[in-house]
Structures are given as C-alpha cells and as structure tokens.
Amino acid sequence: MDKTSQQLEVVSTGTAAGVGRTLILLGHGSHLNADSAAAVRRHARAVRAQGRFGEVLEGYWKEEPSLRQLLRLARFRDVTVVPLFVSEGYFTGTVIPRELGFEWRGPVPPGGLSTVLEGRRVHYTRPYGVHPDMAEVIAARATEVCGEWSPERTALVVLGHGTGRDRQSQQAIEQAAAALRGRGRFAEVQALYLDQAPRVDDWAALTRSPDVVIVPFFASEGWHTQDTIPHDLGLTGAVTEFPELPGGPRRVFYSRPVGTHPAVTRVIVRLVEDSLDAPLSPEEPAWRAAGEALLRAARSSGGGLSVGEVQVAPLPGGGFDLRSQEDAGHSDLTPVALADLAAWTGRTADGAHRPIRTQRSLPRGWRAEVCAGELRAALHAVYPAVLEEASAWENGALPVVPWADTADRQSGLYAAVQRAGPAQVARARSTTCTGCLRTPLWAGEPLGTTFLAGDPQGLPCPEACTLLVAAVREELSSHQETPAQGEVTHV
Ligand code: SF4
C-alpha cells in the first residue's frame, strides 16, 4: 500500500475512541412530500452501514434536521458536507453555503470549499451529480428499464430539469451525455430538458432511433418524475408504444431517476474519499456533554422522561422505551426499529408529512426499544436537534437569531419576506408556531428550563424555520401591509 492509500485508509475508516469524522448528506426535502427525502435517507443508511465514517447525518433545506441545525449536531470537529443534488445551481452555490455559514457564493470549485464554522473544520464538496462516475449510473438505469435492448437501435435521452436562469445546472448533464456518447454504447445520446432548449417535448424530432430510453437526471422521485414528465410526453408506463409518428413507429422506455439508484452511494463515498486530506478529529465536548445530560435526565426521572409528546421510560436491563405519551401503558403497540423511527414518526396518523417534527401531530401506536448508547439517536429521529438545542440553552450557549436577520439572508423567491411588517410575521407565527412544541426565542418568547431540567414542554427554537419563512411569504401574497418608513421588522 503506498503512502497516499495508507493515509486514505487511516482517515476514512473506523473510529477510534473519541476520534473520527462526521459526514453530512444534504437534500432539498419538502414541506409537502415525505417521499422527497427518501433517496437521501436510503443513501445515508447505506453509507452508515459501511462503517467508513464515525458518523453520518442527514439534513434538508425544507424539513428537519435543517441546514441551520446541522453543525451543532456534529459529533466530530472534522465535518464533510456533500450536497445530494444532481447538478450545480442555486441550491448548491447559494442556499447551502449561506445556510451553513460560508461566505462563498457561486459554483463550488472542483476541490470543494473548506473553512471553520461553529468551531468545526467544515469541508463542502461539489454535488455528486457532477462526478464522472455518474455516466455509469445513467447507463445502469437505462439498461435496467430496457431489458433486452439493441444499442444500435436505441437513443438514450438524459433528461434534466434545466433552467434559463443558470447555465451551470446543465453542465453535469452535458458532461455525462458526452461521456456516454464517447463510449458508443447507444446509437445516439441526447441531453434534453424540461425548462430550456433542447426540450424533451421534441424528443421525436431530436432522435432518429426506433427505441428511445429516457433517463431522468433527477435526485429523487417527485412531482416531475411521477406526474409532469409522463403526462406531458404521453407515457403510460415503463414502455410506451407510439405507432403513428411521422417517421414510423417508436417505443419509449422511461426509467426511474438516477438519484435513487443504489450505485449513487458508491459515487458519494468516492467523492468524499477524494476530498479527505486531514487526520481523524476529536469529539466535540459539547456533543458528549449533551448525551450525558440526556442519559442523566432519563435515568433520574422515576416515571420516565417527558419530551414534548414523547415518553422515554427506563427499562430494567438499562435500555429505554420511547412512545407517544398518549400510549403510556398500552401493550398493543407496533415495535419500530431505530433505523425506521424517523420515517415512521415523520407522518401524522392520517399519513400527512411532518416537515417540522415538533409540530403537535406525533402519530400514536408505535414503540421503540433502544439501548443506552442509542437513546440520543432515537430522540433525534423523533425530534431532530432538540437535545443539542436544549443542552446549549441550559449552558447559555444557544445563539438566538432574530427574525430580521433570518429575513435579511433570504434570497430568490423568499427575499420577499424582507418586506414583511410585524403584523404579517405575527400572523404567520400564530398559524405556524401555535401548533409547534418549540418556544420561538427568535420572536422574544420567554423560556425557563428545558426538558433536560424537568419541563417537558421546554424545547427552544432559536431561529425561524423554513416553514415559518414560507408562511410569512404566503402572508405577503395574501395581505398587503407596508411597513412605516424606518420600521424595523423585529417581532
Ligand atoms: S419557527 Fe415556529 S414552527 Fe418553526 S420550529 Fe420554531 S416554533 Fe416551531
């Protein structure tokens, strides 16, 4: 083994006691669709199972754990952040760097970005979609859907979203299409788009082969891959016959999106390993202290520890039982494994998505039994980040971000919230925060102690979440209110 591979081995495998590295995988997430995070969750689980990193966390723009909470959650001082996006663009170059605290705006350089944030050494990589190995993932998706196909009769269409506003977003697709063209496995390879030319609606004119396989270059299943693309192209399933097109009959094969292919996990790991150049780092003392505080609180409360709507009860063997408080004493509950707990509790009893997990809508009917070493992860699965935020609050170390600062850093569609007056923000707060267990410190609401010190409802909210920002924007579009000149929009 040469020196470089020895170094890679040392920095990327295993975790000696108290040292390691944290890997954070970031997705877009959604306020409405629970399935939007499924691909990130699956890749995170697969990377975690490999045991190559001391810790693997997930984070999202539109749901919890949120981008703003993530660094506080990291166990180790060395943190690598990978955006699970298929291309460079507004999110990878503006939203994510801004929300994490980087000064950088624009396309991420090939070697990534490194800086120190919240005491952590943070390395931010390019999105996995630009990695050269993605060409093989596209080919794998195409092969999967075609089955018995003849490459010399088949046109491969790599379908991207595209946008006229940011030409960067098409680079990954053009690059992958060029690589596949160069390999000559398909009669033709075209990069087509939904929102820019050349458009996928023109597939029949832009390809010649009788068989066409369309592979969506999207990170996850969603509205486009499941609804708009099949609807707009007249696709009826994985294979659609078009018997009467001007040039003769054609067949269109439609694959699942590239981002959900299991081979993407390998691309992610390679992307991270290519960027590792530092030794394993120590554990954050505040991370350890928070875990110890949780165990102390859970063991010292005779009847169990109450956290929001959850009851944590100590078990005779040293483990813990978690369940909805309303299910206390019930024996007919469904046992849920720790790995499934986030997805299980991420929907209401009616199946609705819960993007902010501390909304008062925790489903009933489940129980999770975990050992002491898993308690922290179990609480995080149900209520992301509440432990770290409560512990920081108890230690006087939780920074509170007022609404004006949150509004100031919004961009794109959400920059409009900078015009919101106090009444509009207050109305958004009453519709959004009233149903939430957290106390909005950012709005000046008082909080005494937290659940760690005996108040089950003591869950601090240091900064307005994206649901609140979206609610303020909604308020603006439905009620006009012009702030008086010089008025400060603090609430
Ligand atoms: S801003 Fe409101 S809804 Fe969002 S997490 Fe804080 S308290 Fe809950």
Residues whose N, C-alpha, C, O or C-beta is under 5 A from the ligand:
A	BS01	SF4	T432 C433 C436 R438 T439 P440 C461 E463 A464 C465 L468
